[in-house]
Amino acid sequence: MKRRLTFCIAIFLVCASGSWLDADQTEDENAIRKSGTTYVEAFNKQDAKAIAALWSPNAVYTNPRTGEEVVGRDAIEQQLVGIFAESKETKLEVTVDSIRFLSPNVAIEQGISRVLRPGAEPDETVYAAVYVKSGSSWLLDQMSEEAVAVFRSNYQHLKDLEWMIGSWVDEDENSKLESTAKWTKNQTFISQTFTASMKGESELSGIQLIGWDPISQKIRSWVFDSDGGFGSSTWKKKGNQWIIHATATLPDGRISTDIRTITLVDDKTITWQASSRELDGELLPNIAPIKLNAKTNQE
């Protein structure tokens, strides 16, 4: 702790003077990059001793998984020996994002490292490495890493619904049905808003979210309307049709179920219909196909 505090105070005092900031340190930066290349080459040869020689005698490495600090060149070498013993085919890739000089003799390198092992996903971390100048050499003095959060988009499961994106409308002199769908951030869900109105009656509106359920391995949707009703559905593709099994709770507490079929006629036309409709166990008439057209920007 004392060593780190002294290090931080030294950086502050040097930066406060600012006299070195205009110096050309291209040669130093190239030396650091060369040291990094040497590190990767030695790692891929599993030469723990050569890697350890690139660290300062009292260097500190922080393990990203355990938070444990490995202190000293010798201890770092022993840790590398253990890593190489576990897998003879372990390889390292490094992408350097930036090198910043805090003083003429101290620099921070930031980037991404990837440890590759046969038959396993790459172990990717974001790292920050502190280099100190010793004579004409730049040595690693501190390094910390953090695991990179892996994001997996659900787009691969939802891409067959991409035709929904945009606005769709069915309108005559007595009624109008309109919906607009768009991707949420990272294409994780499809968000759809809808309005339905009939002449002389109040308008019904709502929102539907369509996403991938990793437990059931199915596409599911959740809908909420302006009257207080809500429901959920499962989706399944069959040729040019989507078969949707829906269950809804009405504002008065009654339960309705139905099977909806969306048919893709062409790029600008779909039909929607509902069959096998029940309300609290009582059969209801089917809803004949409703034709919806893609709404263009000119409309």
C-alpha positions as CSV (number, residue, x, y, z in Angstrom):
1,M,0.0,0.0,0.0
2,K,2.9,2.4,0.9
3,R,4.5,1.6,-2.4
4,R,1.4,2.4,-4.4
5,L,0.8,5.7,-2.5
6,T,4.4,6.8,-3.1
7,F,3.9,5.9,-6.8
8,C,0.7,8.0,-7.1
9,I,2.3,11.0,-5.3
10,A,5.3,10.9,-7.6
11,I,3.0,10.9,-10.7
12,F,1.1,13.9,-9.3
13,L,4.2,15.9,-8.7
14,V,5.7,15.2,-12.1
15,C,2.4,15.9,-13.9
16,A,2.1,19.2,-12.0
17,S,5.4,20.5,-13.3
18,G,4.4,19.8,-16.9
19,S,7.9,20.5,-18.2
20,W,8.3,17.2,-20.0
21,L,4.9,17.1,-21.8
22,D,6.3,18.6,-25.1
23,A,9.1,16.1,-25.4
24,D,9.1,13.7,-28.3
25,Q,8.8,10.2,-26.8
26,T,8.3,8.3,-30.1
27,E,11.4,6.3,-29.4
28,D,10.3,5.4,-26.0
29,E,6.8,4.4,-27.3
30,N,8.4,2.2,-29.9
31,A,10.6,0.6,-27.2
32,I,7.5,-0.2,-25.2
33,R,5.7,-1.7,-28.2
34,K,8.7,-3.8,-29.0
35,S,8.8,-5.1,-25.4
36,G,5.1,-6.1,-25.7
37,T,5.8,-8.0,-28.9
38,T,8.7,-9.8,-27.2
39,Y,6.4,-10.6,-24.3
40,V,3.8,-12.3,-26.7
41,E,6.5,-14.2,-28.6
42,A,8.0,-15.5,-25.3
43,F,4.6,-16.5,-24.0
44,N,3.8,-18.4,-27.2
45,K,7.1,-20.2,-26.8
46,Q,6.2,-20.9,-23.2
47,D,9.4,-19.3,-22.0
48,A,8.6,-18.2,-18.5
49,K,12.1,-17.0,-17.7
50,A,12.2,-14.7,-20.8
51,I,8.9,-13.2,-19.9
52,A,9.9,-12.7,-16.3
53,A,13.0,-10.7,-17.5
54,L,10.6,-8.1,-19.0
55,W,9.2,-7.3,-15.5
56,S,10.9,-5.1,-12.9
57,P,12.3,-7.0,-9.8
58,N,9.4,-5.8,-7.5
59,A,6.7,-5.9,-10.1
60,V,3.0,-6.5,-9.2
61,Y,0.5,-8.5,-11.2
62,T,-3.2,-8.6,-10.2
63,N,-5.0,-11.8,-11.2
64,P,-8.4,-10.8,-12.8
65,R,-10.3,-13.8,-11.5
66,T,-9.1,-14.0,-7.8
67,G,-7.9,-10.4,-7.3
68,E,-4.7,-11.9,-5.9
69,E,-1.6,-9.9,-6.2
70,V,1.6,-11.7,-7.4
71,V,4.5,-9.7,-6.2
72,G,8.1,-9.9,-7.6
73,R,9.7,-11.1,-10.8
74,D,10.4,-14.6,-9.4
75,A,6.8,-15.1,-8.2
76,I,5.5,-14.0,-11.6
77,E,7.8,-16.5,-13.3
78,Q,6.5,-19.3,-11.1
79,Q,2.9,-18.5,-11.9
80,L,3.7,-18.6,-15.6
81,V,5.4,-22.0,-15.2
82,G,2.1,-23.2,-13.6
83,I,0.0,-21.8,-16.5
84,F,2.2,-23.5,-19.1
85,A,2.1,-26.8,-17.2
86,E,-1.7,-26.9,-17.5
87,S,-1.7,-26.5,-21.3
88,K,1.2,-26.9,-23.6
89,E,-0.8,-25.2,-26.4
90,T,-1.8,-22.0,-24.6
91,K,-1.3,-19.0,-26.9
92,L,-1.5,-15.2,-26.3
93,E,-2.8,-12.4,-28.5
94,V,-2.6,-8.7,-27.5
95,T,-4.2,-5.6,-29.1
96,V,-2.7,-2.4,-27.8
97,D,-5.2,0.5,-27.7
98,S,-3.1,3.3,-26.2
99,I,0.2,4.2,-24.6
100,R,0.2,7.3,-22.4
101,F,3.3,8.8,-20.7
102,L,2.7,10.0,-17.1
103,S,6.3,11.2,-16.9
104,P,9.5,10.7,-18.9
105,N,10.1,7.5,-17.1
106,V,6.5,6.1,-16.5
107,A,4.0,5.1,-19.1
108,I,0.6,3.3,-19.1
109,E,-0.3,0.8,-21.8
110,Q,-4.0,-0.2,-22.2
111,G,-5.4,-2.9,-24.5
112,I,-7.1,-6.2,-24.8
113,S,-5.4,-9.6,-24.3
114,R,-6.7,-13.0,-25.4
115,V,-5.5,-16.3,-24.0
116,L,-6.3,-19.1,-26.5
117,R,-6.6,-22.7,-25.5
118,P,-7.6,-25.7,-27.7
119,G,-11.3,-26.5,-27.5
120,A,-12.1,-23.5,-25.3
121,E,-13.6,-20.0,-25.8
122,P,-10.9,-17.3,-25.9
123,D,-10.2,-15.9,-22.4
124,E,-10.4,-12.1,-23.1
125,T,-9.5,-9.4,-20.7
126,V,-9.0,-5.6,-20.7
127,Y,-5.6,-4.8,-19.2
128,A,-3.6,-1.8,-18.0
129,A,0.1,-2.1,-17.7
130,V,2.5,0.4,-16.0
131,Y,6.0,0.5,-17.6
132,V,8.9,2.2,-15.8
133,K,12.2,3.1,-17.5
134,S,15.3,1.4,-16.1
135,G,18.4,2.7,-17.9
136,S,17.6,2.3,-21.6
137,S,15.0,-0.4,-21.0
138,W,11.3,-0.2,-20.3
139,L,10.1,-2.8,-17.8
140,L,6.6,-3.9,-16.7
141,D,6.1,-2.7,-13.1
142,Q,2.4,-3.2,-12.6
143,M,-0.4,-5.0,-14.5
144,S,-4.1,-5.4,-13.8
145,E,-6.7,-7.1,-15.9
146,E,-10.5,-7.3,-15.9
147,A,-12.6,-9.9,-17.7
148,V,-14.4,-8.6,-20.7
149,A,-18.2,-8.9,-20.3
150,V,-19.4,-11.2,-23.1
151,F,-22.6,-10.0,-24.8
152,R,-24.7,-12.3,-26.9
153,S,-27.4,-10.7,-28.9
154,N,-30.6,-12.6,-29.5
155,Y,-30.7,-11.4,-33.1
156,Q,-29.8,-14.9,-34.4
157,H,-33.0,-16.2,-32.9
158,L,-35.2,-13.3,-34.0
159,K,-33.8,-12.5,-37.4
160,D,-36.6,-14.4,-39.2
161,L,-39.0,-11.7,-37.8
162,E,-37.1,-8.9,-39.4
163,W,-39.9,-8.4,-41.9
164,M,-41.9,-6.9,-39.0
165,I,-39.6,-3.9,-38.7
166,G,-41.5,-0.8,-39.9
167,S,-45.2,0.2,-40.0
168,W,-48.2,-1.8,-41.1
169,V,-51.7,-0.6,-41.6
170,D,-55.2,-1.8,-42.5
171,E,-57.8,0.9,-43.0
172,D,-61.3,1.3,-44.4
173,E,-64.1,3.8,-43.8
174,N,-65.1,2.2,-40.5
175,S,-61.9,1.1,-38.8
176,K,-58.2,1.4,-38.8
177,L,-55.5,-1.0,-37.5
178,E,-51.9,0.2,-37.4
179,S,-48.7,-1.2,-35.9
180,T,-45.0,-0.1,-35.8
181,A,-42.2,-2.4,-34.9
182,K,-38.5,-1.6,-34.2
183,W,-35.5,-3.3,-32.7
184,T,-34.5,-2.4,-29.2
185,K,-30.8,-1.8,-28.3
186,N,-28.5,-4.6,-29.4
187,Q,-31.4,-6.2,-31.3
188,T,-32.3,-8.0,-28.1
189,F,-36.1,-7.5,-28.5
190,I,-38.5,-6.3,-31.1
191,S,-40.8,-3.6,-29.7
192,Q,-44.1,-3.2,-31.4
193,T,-46.8,-0.5,-30.7
194,F,-50.3,-0.8,-32.1
195,T,-53.6,1.1,-32.3
196,A,-57.0,-0.1,-33.2
197,S,-60.0,2.2,-33.7
198,M,-63.5,1.8,-35.0
199,K,-66.0,4.5,-35.9
200,G,-67.9,5.7,-32.9
201,E,-65.8,3.7,-30.4
202,S,-62.8,4.5,-28.3
203,E,-59.3,3.7,-29.5
204,L,-57.4,0.7,-28.1
205,S,-53.6,0.9,-28.1
206,G,-50.8,-1.1,-26.6
207,I,-47.3,-2.4,-26.8
208,Q,-45.8,-5.8,-27.5
209,L,-42.3,-7.1,-26.8
210,I,-41.0,-10.1,-28.7
211,G,-37.9,-11.9,-27.5
212,W,-36.1,-15.2,-27.1
213,D,-36.8,-17.4,-24.1
214,P,-33.5,-19.4,-23.4
215,I,-35.3,-21.7,-21.0
216,S,-38.1,-22.9,-23.3
217,Q,-35.9,-22.3,-26.4
218,K,-38.8,-20.5,-28.1
219,I,-39.7,-17.0,-29.3
220,R,-42.1,-15.4,-26.9
221,S,-44.0,-12.2,-26.7
222,W,-45.6,-10.1,-24.0
223,V,-48.4,-7.6,-24.7
224,F,-50.0,-4.8,-22.6
225,D,-53.0,-2.8,-23.8
226,S,-54.5,0.6,-22.8
227,D,-57.6,-1.0,-21.2
228,G,-55.5,-2.9,-18.7
229,G,-55.4,-6.3,-20.4
230,F,-52.2,-8.2,-20.8
231,G,-51.0,-11.5,-22.2
232,S,-48.2,-13.7,-23.5
233,S,-47.6,-15.9,-26.6
234,T,-45.2,-18.4,-28.1
235,W,-44.2,-18.1,-31.8
236,K,-43.3,-20.8,-34.3
237,K,-42.4,-20.4,-37.9
238,K,-44.0,-22.8,-40.5
239,G,-43.1,-22.0,-44.1
240,N,-44.3,-18.5,-44.9
241,Q,-46.5,-18.4,-41.8
242,W,-46.0,-17.7,-38.1
243,I,-48.2,-19.7,-35.7
244,I,-48.8,-17.8,-32.4
245,H,-50.4,-19.5,-29.4
246,A,-51.7,-16.7,-27.2
247,T,-53.1,-16.4,-23.7
248,A,-54.5,-13.1,-22.3
249,T,-56.0,-11.8,-19.1
250,L,-58.8,-9.3,-19.8
251,P,-59.3,-6.2,-17.6
252,D,-62.2,-7.9,-15.8
253,G,-60.1,-11.0,-15.0
254,R,-61.4,-13.4,-17.6
255,I,-58.9,-15.5,-19.6
256,S,-58.9,-15.8,-23.3
257,T,-56.9,-18.1,-25.6
258,D,-56.5,-18.3,-29.3
259,I,-54.2,-19.3,-32.2
260,R,-53.1,-16.5,-34.4
261,T,-51.7,-17.0,-37.9
262,I,-49.6,-14.4,-39.7
263,T,-49.0,-15.1,-43.4
264,L,-46.3,-13.4,-45.3
265,V,-47.9,-12.8,-48.7
266,D,-45.0,-10.7,-50.1
267,D,-42.6,-8.0,-48.9
268,K,-45.3,-5.4,-48.5
269,T,-48.4,-7.6,-47.6
270,I,-49.3,-9.8,-44.7
271,T,-52.5,-11.3,-43.4
272,W,-53.5,-11.8,-39.7
273,Q,-56.3,-14.1,-38.4
274,A,-57.3,-15.8,-35.2
275,S,-58.8,-19.2,-34.7
276,S,-59.6,-21.7,-31.8
277,R,-60.7,-18.7,-29.8
278,E,-62.0,-19.3,-26.2
279,L,-63.1,-17.0,-23.4
280,D,-63.2,-18.7,-20.0
281,G,-63.6,-22.0,-21.8
282,E,-66.4,-20.9,-24.1
283,L,-65.8,-21.1,-27.8
284,L,-65.9,-17.9,-29.8
285,P,-66.1,-17.3,-33.6
286,N,-62.9,-17.2,-35.6
287,I,-61.7,-13.9,-36.9
288,A,-61.4,-13.9,-40.7
289,P,-58.0,-12.9,-42.3
290,I,-57.2,-9.2,-42.0
291,K,-54.9,-7.8,-44.7
292,L,-52.2,-5.3,-43.7
293,N,-49.9,-3.4,-46.0
294,A,-46.5,-2.0,-45.3
295,K,-46.7,1.8,-44.7
296,T,-44.2,3.7,-46.9
297,N,-42.6,7.0,-45.9
298,Q,-44.8,8.8,-48.4
299,E,-48.0,7.7,-46.7
